Amino acid sequence: MSWVSGQSRSRYRTRYAGRGSTAAARLRRVAAQVAGRDSALRQADWLLLATVLTLTLIGTLVIWSATQPMLLAQGANPHAYLMKQLLNIALGLILMLAVSSLDSRQLRLYAPVVYGLSCLGLLAVLTPLGSIVNGARSWISLGGGFQVEPSEFAKLSVIVICAMLLSELRQGETRPGAKAISKAVGIAAIPILLVAAEPDLGVMIVLVLITVGMIALSGVRLRWLAGMLAGAVLAVTAIAKLHLLKAYQISRLTSFINPAADPRGTGYSAAQAKIAIGSGGLHGAGLFHSQLIAGSFVPEQNTDFIFAVVGNELGFVGSILIIGLLGLLLVCALRIAARSEDQFGMLVASGIAIWFAVQAFVNIGMTLGIMPVTGLPLPFVSYGGSAMFADMIAIGLLQSVRRRRNVFADRA
Amino acid sequence: MIPASRTRLVALYVVVAALLAGLGVRVWYLQVRTGTRYTALATSERVREVVEPAVRGPILDDTGAPMVDSHPELVVSVSLPVLWKLSDGGAGVLRRLAALLGVSDAKMRSQVRLCTVGVHPPCWPGSPYQPIPVAENVRARIGLEVLENQRLYAGVTASVQPVTRYRQPISQSLAQTLGYLQPITASELKTEGIAVTGFSGVDLVGQAGLERQYDRALRGTPGYTKLAVNAAGQVTGTIARVKPQAGDYLVTSINATVQQDAENALANAVRTSQFAGSPVSNGGAAVVMTTTGRVIALASYPTYNPVVWSGGISEREFGRLFDRADGEPVLNRATQGEYAPGSTWKVTSVAAAVAAGLPLYGSYECPATVGIGGSTYANDGSPSLGPMSLYQALVVSCDTVFYELAYQIYLRDHPRLDDVTSPHFPVQEMQKMELAWGFGRPTGVDLPGESPGSVPTREWLYYLWKDNAHAGQDWCKYGRAGGTYVQQIEWDDCRYGNVWTAGQSVIAAIGQGYVTVTPLQLARAYAALANGGTLYSPRIGEALLSPQGKVVRRITPPVVGHLPVAKATLAYIRHALAGVVTSGTAAGTFAGFPLGTVCVAGKTGTAQVQGSQSTSVFASFAPCDHPKYVVVMMIPNSGYGADVSGPAVRQIWDGIYGLQGHKAGLPGGVLPGLPHLNQAGQMVPPSAYLKATRHAGKKSRGRHT
């Protein structure tokens, strides 16, 4: 296996370089870190990066097109959302770069901190600090027009912590045992319950599926999986019987089956999105050329319903392009998972893949009328800071995993 | 990586691929497969059509003077959706507005409520999103007050709109014929395919009379503006704009002077009769041109002022228009009143007798009574007059002559078919003649809701019996053998109601019993008698002129039949009717009338109706030799034809020819041609009319014989 020799060579070189204490040697060391064989840049997954950049580029154009007429009508700067999103992308790329340079030891170090912070954030949104958007208390306003959505970061921390817990095999174990699984479930349950309390159904679904998927991928026995599935069925039944869901959540979950039944309520968004996408046809109306988008007929068309704008202005061709790019992104993530030597990296990468897959499917599916309406953004395409940062950090994690720095190798 | 993880990662690949494939298929289905459906939906969402109503065309009299037209006025309207948003539901705004306009709070509230189930007019039948007009012809000061104080008058607007103007006094005189406008109803929207306008007062459609008959032409073509809107309904731009086209002018043959004379004469006759103690409540009159079938005047009593319709009718006024106790002023008695014609009917009986082979110049016995079918029928108010000609029978109106000849015809007329057991039995000889004179069916005049009158054919009798023996009036249930007079008749009708009896046939021959006609039917029959036998479908409209004055359509009364009567017979009858006025039943009525100047011929009719006073009828034409006009009046429950209707008809003739101090409505008896629009956009009376007025002014009155 060629990568083994490659890695040992680079490790040797690094160690060798580290011995020098002269300024030139230090410079060489920095250069090696940046451009060296095992540096973040040299080992980056350029296809993944290109895919992400293409998605964000299309997303930015679509956001511009979707917001310009509305902003003009309000007398505001027509490029306000465009500029903000460009800023979000820039900050996101910096975060990605920073995270991708971390090794797994550092990840393990930071994961509990991120986890703790996002749990605190999730607690804070439940206090008067949180602001209510669309019936859910999911934002913390930071003042000055900035606000943060802790649940986006909760996804990241759940992935990393679960990967940690599920990859630590005890002596003699070939797959995670009951203890590791119950730990993982317990640690994931806290943010899940906090998100449920907001209540943000979409994030809850994503978190649950990430946890379940990662447990399944960790190699746990199939009967454990079956048991968990039975438990989930029981839980859903209990939720239905005990009326734990709010009325608006139930109507959101059921209205996608027949949007016409409630055309001005929950079904309105879904019906409008369907009209926008359907009327896009093969080639679409063209960016900045759609009366329907200019008239803001689709609610939340720059955030949760961005795919309706894609479908309307870019048509079938644009829709398939977006779906294809998301598919490419997922293939990259899964390839990184498959090629990861250690269990931790595999679990982080596949957890991220599950996250993006679920979120993309639920988001696009709701605009196409095959999924309930939930407040989930389309990764890399929807307008939004917190989501963009979290998404970019995830890409940074993938890049980091790809560099195959496992903890055992470091200890050795 | 542990092996179990590797296989499950493969499974995750498969799941992800399936999810993405599912999205791809769904996108293809929505955008490629069914995309066109959504394109149509998207268009309907983002484009709003605002309809700009056309100015409604005016209705003109024969000289081109408007009887109803539109003119711009300041209109105050209320927008319900705005009121609903107010905390008190708009009660405060309406109270302040009522005070400002000087109307009662209750009236204001009733005007702006919606016509839903259980809500009777006045109410708003239009869309709740359409501003509701609550006051028209508002002074500018009030309009300003409303517009400047939108905090006090939220949802209230004042704007200049075309408003229907009813010219006085002609519109009151002709109220039922002109008809009225009301906001369009949902069902009319569907049947007429009329565009709904965004603002109000303008979705009006003609609901009766000429306004309804010529609604499409008068309404014009509304313009529209296609606006692009956003989701909030805010206008973002204009896509297309088409200007409205004003409605056509409707020129009628109604002569305003004659019309008012007819209305006044009718009203005076009714009041005089009421003063004499008769329970008279309504009546109708018609003036028709004999040679063309054009309608010169249609009078109906009681009448009303159509101004009540503008600016939203009040509940009380609406109730009065449709109230029986008030005589239902909304009904047009000239075309909707069905009255017994009495002896005016005898002209058809003479024609029928001659057609049946009885001699025109024969001698007929006029006894005091005749016994027919076990009953005795008396000559009304007259003793036995001995043998006489048919001329004399018409002049003195001898009933027994007509009983006898009707009985003779009855006996020869398929007596075995008089027990009518099928609606397909043939029409009797006499009734065949009556139908040929245009009775028993609508005249086809250009007015909606015309009554057909009734001619008792065998078919008609069969259905009367079938509809009322065990249903309708339910004779078999209420009839009693040996009960009251009415119960006895019902008892008989239950058993023999389908039998055409000798008694019915002789009563029908003098225009009583089952026979009813409308004043217009009688007028056109007399016009046919006067013009030598041509039966017209009368027309009020003469022409439709475009807003630029071009003739869009000439309206000519169609010929719908010819009387199956020899010219000589018609001339004989006309001669007799001239005798009625000079020496017969109407001689007293026309005493002192300048018959040398205008020779009037006519027939009185006094139809006795069971349980009430007689129907007074007078049917006449003039000049005797070359008749130009027919004047008919019918007033039920009033008295003799010669006493009530006769003098009133005489007044109308005075008015037509300008006799005895009256101003001539039709100077020289000339019907003018069409008025036309001059360069300044004003309607100019027809030149023939101008010439005639000048002549009438200069020369002494000529002879009209």
HADDOCK unambig.tbl for C-alpha pairs under 7 A between the chains (distance, minus, plus):
assign (segid A and resid 217 and name CA) (segid B and resid 5 and name CA) 4.94 0.50 0.50
assign (segid A and resid 217 and name CA) (segid B and resid 8 and name CA) 5.62 0.50 0.50
assign (segid A and resid 217 and name CA) (segid B and resid 9 and name CA) 6.46 0.50 0.50
assign (segid A and resid 218 and name CA) (segid B and resid 5 and name CA) 5.66 0.50 0.50
assign (segid A and resid 219 and name CA) (segid B and resid 2 and name CA) 6.94 0.50 0.50
assign (segid A and resid 219 and name CA) (segid B and resid 4 and name CA) 4.79 0.50 0.50
assign (segid A and resid 219 and name CA) (segid B and resid 5 and name CA) 4.73 0.50 0.50
assign (segid A and resid 275 and name CA) (segid B and resid 38 and name CA) 5.05 0.50 0.50
assign (segid A and resid 275 and name CA) (segid B and resid 41 and name CA) 6.74 0.50 0.50
assign (segid A and resid 275 and name CA) (segid B and resid 42 and name CA) 6.13 0.50 0.50
assign (segid A and resid 276 and name CA) (segid B and resid 42 and name CA) 6.92 0.50 0.50
assign (segid A and resid 277 and name CA) (segid B and resid 31 and name CA) 6.46 0.50 0.50
assign (segid A and resid 278 and name CA) (segid B and resid 30 and name CA) 4.89 0.50 0.50
assign (segid A and resid 278 and name CA) (segid B and resid 31 and name CA) 4.48 0.50 0.50
assign (segid A and resid 278 and name CA) (segid B and resid 35 and name CA) 4.63 0.50 0.50
assign (segid A and resid 278 and name CA) (segid B and resid 38 and name CA) 5.08 0.50 0.50
assign (segid A and resid 278 and name CA) (segid B and resid 39 and name CA) 6.86 0.50 0.50
assign (segid A and resid 279 and name CA) (segid B and resid 31 and name CA) 6.66 0.50 0.50
assign (segid A and resid 279 and name CA) (segid B and resid 35 and name CA) 5.34 0.50 0.50
assign (segid A and resid 279 and name CA) (segid B and resid 36 and name CA) 6.51 0.50 0.50
assign (segid A and resid 279 and name CA) (segid B and resid 38 and name CA) 4.73 0.50 0.50
assign (segid A and resid 279 and name CA) (segid B and resid 39 and name CA) 4.08 0.50 0.50
assign (segid A and resid 279 and name CA) (segid B and resid 42 and name CA) 6.60 0.50 0.50
assign (segid A and resid 280 and name CA) (segid B and resid 31 and name CA) 6.27 0.50 0.50
assign (segid A and resid 281 and name CA) (segid B and resid 31 and name CA) 4.50 0.50 0.50
assign (segid A and resid 281 and name CA) (segid B and resid 32 and name CA) 5.69 0.50 0.50
assign (segid A and resid 281 and name CA) (segid B and resid 35 and name CA) 5.39 0.50 0.50
assign (segid A and resid 282 and name CA) (segid B and resid 31 and name CA) 6.30 0.50 0.50
assign (segid A and resid 282 and name CA) (segid B and resid 32 and name CA) 5.97 0.50 0.50
assign (segid A and resid 292 and name CA) (segid B and resid 42 and name CA) 6.94 0.50 0.50
assign (segid A and resid 292 and name CA) (segid B and resid 46 and name CA) 6.40 0.50 0.50
assign (segid A and resid 295 and name CA) (segid B and resid 229 and name CA) 6.41 0.50 0.50
assign (segid A and resid 295 and name CA) (segid B and resid 230 and name CA) 3.54 0.50 0.50
assign (segid A and resid 295 and name CA) (segid B and resid 231 and name CA) 5.47 0.50 0.50
assign (segid A and resid 296 and name CA) (segid B and resid 230 and name CA) 6.07 0.50 0.50
assign (segid A and resid 296 and name CA) (segid B and resid 231 and name CA) 5.55 0.50 0.50
assign (segid A and resid 297 and name CA) (segid B and resid 230 and name CA) 6.51 0.50 0.50
assign (segid A and resid 297 and name CA) (segid B and resid 231 and name CA) 4.55 0.50 0.50
assign (segid A and resid 316 and name CA) (segid B and resid 27 and name CA) 6.81 0.50 0.50
assign (segid A and resid 316 and name CA) (segid B and resid 28 and name CA) 6.68 0.50 0.50
assign (segid A and resid 316 and name CA) (segid B and resid 31 and name CA) 5.98 0.50 0.50
assign (segid A and resid 320 and name CA) (segid B and resid 24 and name CA) 6.44 0.50 0.50
assign (segid A and resid 323 and name CA) (segid B and resid 20 and name CA) 6.82 0.50 0.50
assign (segid A and resid 327 and name CA) (segid B and resid 20 and name CA) 6.82 0.50 0.50
assign (segid A and resid 341 and name CA) (segid B and resid 1 and name CA) 5.96 0.50 0.50
assign (segid A and resid 342 and name CA) (segid B and resid 1 and name CA) 5.52 0.50 0.50
assign (segid A and resid 343 and name CA) (segid B and resid 1 and name CA) 5.04 0.50 0.50
assign (segid A and resid 357 and name CA) (segid B and resid 16 and name CA) 6.40 0.50 0.50
assign (segid A and resid 361 and name CA) (segid B and resid 19 and name CA) 6.62 0.50 0.50
assign (segid A and resid 365 and name CA) (segid B and resid 23 and name CA) 6.70 0.50 0.50
assign (segid A and resid 368 and name CA) (segid B and resid 26 and name CA) 7.00 0.50 0.50
